[in-house]
Amino acid sequence: MSQSPQSRTVALAWGAFALGAILTAGCASNRRDEPFTRSPDVSKPDVHLGQIVFYQNCNVCHPGGSSGYGPSLNALAAPAWYVHFRVRNGLGAMPSFDQNKLSEARLNAVTIYLKALRGESQ
């Protein structure tokens, strides 16, 4: 019995999610409920845009990167592809943000901003 293209896409998406959860489970930090205190260099255009987009869309549930309504982002040094997957698809209480709500360029800027907050190189 063959699967439809839609069911294969759903299976691949869930597989990517499961792989991301496994890969990031060991990346947790002890800063789960503590906001980021590092001041990123917002003179870089992508970091500055990412900061603006983060505060417009993410900070309500993930204040300063700590846990709030949503889980802490400090505990997960998630790779960019996983952040994109979660933002585009949502999960549980997290809403999905499609291209109409958040362009690819603005989503890329958020991932750059999160890396800058962690002190990771871009």
MDTraj code that builds the backbone (N, CA, C; nanometers):
import mdtraj as md
import numpy as np

residues = "MET SER GLN SER PRO GLN SER ARG THR VAL ALA LEU ALA TRP GLY ALA PHE ALA LEU GLY ALA ILE LEU THR ALA GLY CYS ALA SER ASN ARG ARG ASP GLU PRO PHE THR ARG SER PRO ASP VAL SER LYS PRO ASP VAL HIS LEU GLY GLN ILE VAL PHE TYR GLN ASN CYS ASN VAL CYS HIS PRO GLY GLY SER SER GLY TYR GLY PRO SER LEU ASN ALA LEU ALA ALA PRO ALA TRP TYR VAL HIS PHE ARG VAL ARG ASN GLY LEU GLY ALA MET PRO SER PHE ASP GLN ASN LYS LEU SER GLU ALA ARG LEU ASN ALA VAL THR ILE TYR LEU LYS ALA LEU ARG GLY GLU SER GLN".split()
xyz = np.array([
    [0.0843, -0.1165, 0.0000],
    [0.0000, 0.0000, 0.0000],
    [0.0897, 0.1239, 0.0000],
    [0.0735, 0.2127, -0.0963],
    [0.1597, 0.3319, -0.1046],
    [0.0966, 0.4483, -0.0285],
    [0.1852, 0.5343, 0.0214],
    [0.1390, 0.6519, 0.0950],
    [0.1157, 0.7666, -0.0015],
    [0.0233, 0.8539, 0.0352],
    [0.0012, 0.9737, -0.0450],
    [0.1160, 1.0704, -0.0216],
    [0.1418, 1.1618, -0.1155],
    [0.2485, 1.2608, -0.0941],
    [0.2275, 1.3427, 0.0326],
    [0.1024, 1.3730, 0.0654],
    [0.0739, 1.4517, 0.1855],
    [0.1106, 1.3738, 0.3116],
    [0.0774, 1.2451, 0.3174],
    [0.1099, 1.1675, 0.4370],
    [0.2604, 1.1475, 0.4494],
    [0.3318, 1.1366, 0.3368],
    [0.4783, 1.1283, 0.3422],
    [0.5380, 1.2581, 0.3942],
    [0.4815, 1.3719, 0.3533],
    [0.5297, 1.5022, 0.4007],
    [0.5076, 1.5156, 0.5505],
    [0.3920, 1.4745, 0.5976],
    [0.3626, 1.4800, 0.7411],
    [0.4585, 1.3883, 0.8164],
    [0.4816, 1.2686, 0.7651],
    [0.5730, 1.1743, 0.8306],
    [0.7148, 1.2305, 0.8347],
    [0.7584, 1.2924, 0.7260],
    [0.8918, 1.3531, 0.7234],
    [0.9014, 1.4694, 0.8216],
    [0.7963, 1.5502, 0.8302],
    [0.7971, 1.6631, 0.9240],
    [0.8054, 1.6133, 1.0674],
    [0.7291, 1.5117, 1.1013],
    [0.7343, 1.4568, 1.2379],
    [0.8693, 1.3915, 1.2638],
    [0.9260, 1.3281, 1.1625],
    [1.0598, 1.2703, 1.1777],
    [1.1634, 1.3779, 1.2037],
    [1.1541, 1.4897, 1.1318],
    [1.2465, 1.6020, 1.1527],
    [1.2291, 1.6599, 1.2923],
    [1.1049, 1.6698, 1.3359],
    [1.0789, 1.7193, 1.4714],
    [1.1401, 1.6262, 1.5758],
    [1.1184, 1.4957, 1.5604],
    [1.1721, 1.3993, 1.6563],
    [1.3247, 1.4043, 1.6583],
    [1.3853, 1.4120, 1.5405],
    [1.5312, 1.4211, 1.5332],
    [1.5795, 1.5486, 1.6009],
    [1.5119, 1.6584, 1.5766],
    [1.5483, 1.7851, 1.6410],
    [1.5368, 1.7776, 1.7917],
    [1.4317, 1.7139, 1.8396],
    [1.4136, 1.7001, 1.9844],
    [1.5248, 1.6158, 2.0447],
    [1.5627, 1.5106, 1.9756],
    [1.6714, 1.4243, 2.0244],
    [1.8038, 1.4996, 2.0233],
    [1.8304, 1.5699, 1.9140],
    [1.9581, 1.6416, 1.9029],
    [1.9706, 1.7559, 2.0021],
    [1.8603, 1.8231, 2.0305],
    [1.8682, 1.9381, 2.1207],
    [1.8500, 1.9007, 2.2669],
    [1.8079, 1.7788, 2.2952],
    [1.7879, 1.7392, 2.4348],
    [1.9175, 1.7473, 2.5138],
    [2.0272, 1.7146, 2.4526],
    [2.1554, 1.7198, 2.5219],
    [2.2175, 1.8582, 2.5216],
    [2.1531, 1.9550, 2.4620],
    [2.2076, 2.0904, 2.4515],
    [2.1514, 2.1840, 2.5577],
    [2.0789, 2.1311, 2.6530],
    [2.0170, 2.2166, 2.7541],
    [2.1229, 2.2844, 2.8395],
    [2.0882, 2.4010, 2.8888],
    [2.1791, 2.4741, 2.9766],
    [2.1132, 2.4918, 3.1130],
    [2.1882, 2.5443, 3.2070],
    [2.1321, 2.5697, 3.3386],
    [2.0680, 2.7070, 3.3461],
    [2.0505, 2.7750, 3.2330],
    [1.9924, 2.9090, 3.2292],
    [1.8455, 2.9048, 3.1909],
    [1.7745, 2.8025, 3.2253],
    [1.6383, 2.7836, 3.1774],
    [1.5445, 2.8982, 3.2075],
    [1.5466, 2.9499, 3.3274],
    [1.4516, 3.0544, 3.3643],
    [1.5162, 3.1909, 3.3766],
    [1.6347, 3.2033, 3.3276],
    [1.7094, 3.3283, 3.3389],
    [1.7136, 3.3959, 3.2017],
    [1.6750, 3.5222, 3.1927],
    [1.6819, 3.5892, 3.0625],
    [1.8265, 3.6047, 3.0170],
    [1.8427, 3.6179, 2.8874],
    [1.9756, 3.6446, 2.8338],
    [2.0249, 3.7767, 2.8898],
    [2.1490, 3.7837, 2.9263],
    [2.2046, 3.9081, 2.9770],
    [2.3099, 3.9644, 2.8834],
    [2.3489, 3.8890, 2.7849],
    [2.4485, 3.9354, 2.6883],
    [2.3840, 4.0395, 2.5974],
    [2.4534, 4.1467, 2.5748],
    [2.4044, 4.2488, 2.4824],
    [2.4645, 4.2219, 2.3456],
    [2.3832, 4.1773, 2.2525],
    [2.4371, 4.1498, 2.1191],
    [2.4724, 4.2788, 2.0475],
    [2.5597, 4.2672, 1.9511],
    [2.5992, 4.3812, 1.8694],
    [2.4886, 4.4080, 1.7671],
    [2.4003, 4.4999, 1.8004],
    [2.2877, 4.5286, 1.7113],
    [2.3240, 4.6291, 1.6022],
    [2.4530, 4.6609, 1.5906],
    [2.4946, 4.7467, 1.4793],
    [2.4926, 4.6681, 1.3486],
    [2.4940, 4.5349, 1.3591],
    [2.4824, 4.4510, 1.2390],
    [2.3352, 4.4483, 1.1979],
    [2.3057, 4.4761, 1.0720],
    [2.1654, 4.4880, 1.0287],
    [2.0793, 4.3646, 1.0578],
    [2.1328, 4.2433, 1.0342],
    [2.0528, 4.1228, 1.0582],
    [2.0236, 4.1025, 1.2062],
    [2.1202, 4.1337, 1.2924],
    [2.1005, 4.1197, 1.4365],
    [1.9976, 4.2225, 1.4836],
    [2.0072, 4.3445, 1.4344],
    [1.9129, 4.4501, 1.4721],
    [1.7711, 4.4138, 1.4282],
    [1.7571, 4.3692, 1.3035],
    [1.6253, 4.3279, 1.2548],
    [1.5735, 4.2103, 1.3368],
    [1.6602, 4.1140, 1.3668],
    [1.6196, 3.9985, 1.4469],
    [1.5705, 4.0385, 1.5843],
    [1.6362, 4.1367, 1.6448],
    [1.5938, 4.1858, 1.7759],
    [1.4536, 4.2462, 1.7674],
    [1.4309, 4.3258, 1.6660],
    [1.2994, 4.3888, 1.6472],
    [1.1914, 4.2821, 1.6275],
    [1.2180, 4.1873, 1.5392],
    [1.1201, 4.0818, 1.5098],
    [1.0956, 3.9952, 1.6334],
    [1.2035, 3.9632, 1.7085],
    [1.1888, 3.8840, 1.8308],
    [1.0958, 3.9545, 1.9287],
    [1.1189, 4.0839, 1.9511],
    [1.0352, 4.1569, 2.0465],
    [0.8928, 4.1752, 1.9963],
    [0.8724, 4.1781, 1.8659],
    [0.7374, 4.1911, 1.8105],
    [0.6590, 4.0599, 1.8164],
    [0.7296, 3.9462, 1.8045],
    [0.6596, 3.8187, 1.7868],
    [0.6874, 3.7128, 1.8925],
    [0.8027, 3.7147, 1.9559],
    [0.8450, 3.6037, 2.0410],
    [0.8522, 3.6385, 2.1891],
    [0.8865, 3.7618, 2.2181],
    [0.9158, 3.8012, 2.3558],
    [0.7964, 3.7872, 2.4503],
    [0.6758, 3.7954, 2.4000],
    [0.5569, 3.7830, 2.4847],
    [0.5555, 3.6467, 2.5537],
    [0.5905, 3.5423, 2.4811],
    [0.5882, 3.4065, 2.5377],
    [0.7253, 3.3598, 2.5868],
    [0.8308, 3.4169, 2.5339],
    [0.9683, 3.3794, 2.5702],
    [1.0433, 3.5060, 2.6135],
    [1.0024, 3.5683, 2.7257],
    [1.0594, 3.6985, 2.7638],
    [1.2104, 3.6934, 2.7851],
    [1.2812, 3.7685, 2.7030],
    [1.4269, 3.7720, 2.7127],
    [1.4915, 3.6387, 2.6859],
    [1.4190, 3.5454, 2.6281],
    [1.4698, 3.4117, 2.6020],
    [1.4391, 3.3136, 2.7135],
    [1.3852, 3.3626, 2.8261],
    [1.3557, 3.2726, 2.9380],
    [1.2169, 3.2125, 2.9209],
    [1.1787, 3.1284, 3.0151],
    [1.0458, 3.0691, 3.0063],
    [0.9430, 3.1708, 3.0548],
    [0.8319, 3.1700, 2.9918],
    [0.7187, 3.2534, 3.0266],
    [0.5976, 3.1680, 2.9974],
    [0.5167, 3.2119, 2.9048],
    [0.4068, 3.1275, 2.8592],
    [0.4626, 3.0110, 2.7800],
    [0.5697, 3.0377, 2.7066],
    [0.6371, 2.9338, 2.6294],
    [0.7605, 2.8855, 2.7018],
    [0.8202, 2.7764, 2.6529],
    [0.9407, 2.7248, 2.7181],
    [1.0592, 2.8172, 2.6977],
    [1.1589, 2.7984, 2.7793],
    [1.2798, 2.8786, 2.7702],
    [1.3548, 2.8496, 2.6412],
    [1.3988, 2.9547, 2.5763],
    [1.4854, 2.9382, 2.4594],
    [1.6305, 2.9265, 2.5033],
    [1.6586, 2.9677, 2.6260],
    [1.7939, 2.9578, 2.6799],
    [1.8351, 2.8128, 2.6976],
    [1.7395, 2.7253, 2.7239],
    [1.7689, 2.5856, 2.7497],
    [1.7961, 2.5098, 2.6206],
    [1.7608, 2.5677, 2.5083],
    [1.7774, 2.4988, 2.3810],
    [1.8651, 2.5788, 2.2866],
    [1.9812, 2.5286, 2.2574],
    [2.0643, 2.5896, 2.1544],
    [2.0277, 2.5203, 2.0235],
    [1.9035, 2.5397, 1.9833],
    [1.8495, 2.4693, 1.8676],
    [1.9113, 2.5204, 1.7381],
    [1.9383, 2.4298, 1.6450],
    [1.9895, 2.4736, 1.5148],
    [1.8838, 2.5542, 1.4399],
    [1.9289, 2.6364, 1.3471],
    [1.8391, 2.7265, 1.2737],
    [1.7261, 2.6509, 1.2045],
    [1.7553, 2.5358, 1.1453],
    [1.6502, 2.4619, 1.0734],
    [1.5388, 2.4200, 1.1690],
    [1.5743, 2.3880, 1.2938],
    [1.4741, 2.3462, 1.3908],
    [1.3888, 2.4655, 1.4352],
    [1.4529, 2.5800, 1.4552],
    [1.3785, 2.7017, 1.4889],
    [1.2800, 2.7322, 1.3765],
    [1.3263, 2.7244, 1.2524],
    [1.2391, 2.7497, 1.1373],
    [1.1213, 2.6523, 1.1360],
    [1.1498, 2.5244, 1.1594],
    [1.0437, 2.4235, 1.1597],
    [0.9393, 2.4544, 1.2657],
    [0.9843, 2.4849, 1.3880],
    [0.8908, 2.5133, 1.4975],
    [0.8107, 2.6396, 1.4715],
    [0.8748, 2.7433, 1.4203],
    [0.8050, 2.8692, 1.3928],
    [0.7027, 2.8492, 1.2817],
    [0.7398, 2.7795, 1.1778],
    [0.6480, 2.7599, 1.0646],
    [0.5321, 2.6663, 1.0976],
    [0.5561, 2.5664, 1.1833],
    [0.4548, 2.4649, 1.2100],
    [0.3868, 2.4779, 1.3451],
    [0.4476, 2.5525, 1.4378],
    [0.3908, 2.5632, 1.5712],
    [0.3900, 2.4265, 1.6391],
    [0.3466, 2.4225, 1.7614],
    [0.3296, 2.2957, 1.8324],
    [0.2688, 2.3284, 1.9672],
    [0.1670, 2.2561, 2.0040],
    [0.0998, 2.2829, 2.1310],
    [0.0436, 2.4241, 2.1323],
    [0.0805, 2.5019, 2.2339],
    [0.0299, 2.6379, 2.2464],
    [0.0982, 2.7346, 2.1501],
    [0.2117, 2.6950, 2.0948],
    [0.2821, 2.7862, 2.0040],
    [0.2102, 2.7932, 1.8700],
    [0.1755, 2.9147, 1.8285],
    [0.1098, 2.9279, 1.6982],
    [0.2112, 2.9107, 1.5857],
    [0.1605, 2.8796, 1.4690],
    [0.2476, 2.8734, 1.3514],
    [0.2531, 3.0130, 1.2892],
    [0.3659, 3.0443, 1.2302],
    [0.3864, 3.1716, 1.1622],
    [0.4201, 3.1403, 1.0168],
    [0.3212, 3.1575, 0.9293],
    [0.3483, 3.1313, 0.7883],
    [0.4176, 3.2514, 0.7236],
    [0.4446, 3.2407, 0.5936],
    [0.5154, 3.3467, 0.5199],
    [0.4418, 3.4804, 0.5261],
    [0.3101, 3.4765, 0.5367],
    [0.2326, 3.6009, 0.5435],
    [0.2516, 3.6709, 0.6773],
    [0.2711, 3.5942, 0.7838],
    [0.2902, 3.6524, 0.9170],
    [0.4356, 3.6896, 0.9419],
    [0.5278, 3.6090, 0.8868],
    [0.6699, 3.6283, 0.9133],
    [0.7479, 3.5826, 0.7906],
    [0.8051, 3.6779, 0.7194],
    [0.8786, 3.6443, 0.5969],
    [1.0019, 3.5614, 0.6296],
    [1.0552, 3.4961, 0.5293],
    [1.1755, 3.4143, 0.5473],
    [1.2934, 3.4996, 0.5931],
    [1.3055, 3.6202, 0.5385],
    [1.4160, 3.7094, 0.5774],
    [1.4051, 3.7488, 0.7243],
    [1.2835, 3.7752, 0.7707],
    [1.2641, 3.8138, 0.9116],
    [1.2864, 3.6947, 1.0047],
    [1.2461, 3.5754, 0.9611],
    [1.2706, 3.4555, 1.0399],
    [1.4206, 3.4258, 1.0478],
    [1.4911, 3.4416, 0.9371],
    [1.6369, 3.4241, 0.9384],
    [1.7017, 3.5228, 1.0348],
    [1.6523, 3.6446, 1.0365],
    [1.7075, 3.7461, 1.1266],
    [1.6864, 3.7070, 1.2735],
    [1.5732, 3.6462, 1.3055],
    [1.5488, 3.6009, 1.4434],
    [1.6519, 3.4950, 1.4828],
    [1.6788, 3.4000, 1.3945],
    [1.7775, 3.2967, 1.4281],
    [1.9163, 3.3580, 1.4460],
    [1.9495, 3.4583, 1.3673],
    [2.0778, 3.5278, 1.3826],
    [2.0819, 3.6011, 1.5158],
    [1.9720, 3.6650, 1.5530],
    [1.9641, 3.7352, 1.6809],
    [1.9793, 3.6378, 1.7979],
    [1.9126, 3.5229, 1.7914],
    [1.9249, 3.4241, 1.8993],
    [2.0690, 3.3763, 1.9138],
    [2.1374, 3.3555, 1.8013],
    [2.2788, 3.3169, 1.8070],
    [2.3624, 3.4276, 1.8698],
    [2.3325, 3.5507, 1.8350],
    [2.4077, 3.6640, 1.8911],
    [2.3857, 3.6746, 2.0422],
    [2.2644, 3.6473, 2.0878],
    [2.2362, 3.6481, 2.2309],
    [2.3186, 3.5439, 2.3057],
    [2.3386, 3.4315, 2.2402],
    [2.4157, 3.3236, 2.3019],
    [2.5671, 3.3432, 2.2860],
    [2.6056, 3.4431, 2.2096],
    [2.7481, 3.4662, 2.1865],
    [2.8059, 3.3747, 2.0814],
    [2.7203, 3.3114, 2.0007],
    [2.7669, 3.2245, 1.8944],
    [2.7999, 3.3078, 1.7719],
    [2.8934, 3.2601, 1.6936],
    [2.9303, 3.3333, 1.5724],
    [2.8205, 3.3148, 1.4678],
    [2.8045, 3.4181, 1.3858],
    [2.7030, 3.4128, 1.2794],
    [2.7629, 3.3645, 1.1521],
])
top = md.Topology()
chain = top.add_chain()
for i, resn in enumerate(residues, 1):
    res = top.add_residue(resn, chain, resSeq=i)
    for name in ("N", "CA", "C"):
        top.add_atom(name, md.element.get_by_symbol(name[0]), res)
traj = md.Trajectory(xyz[None], top)
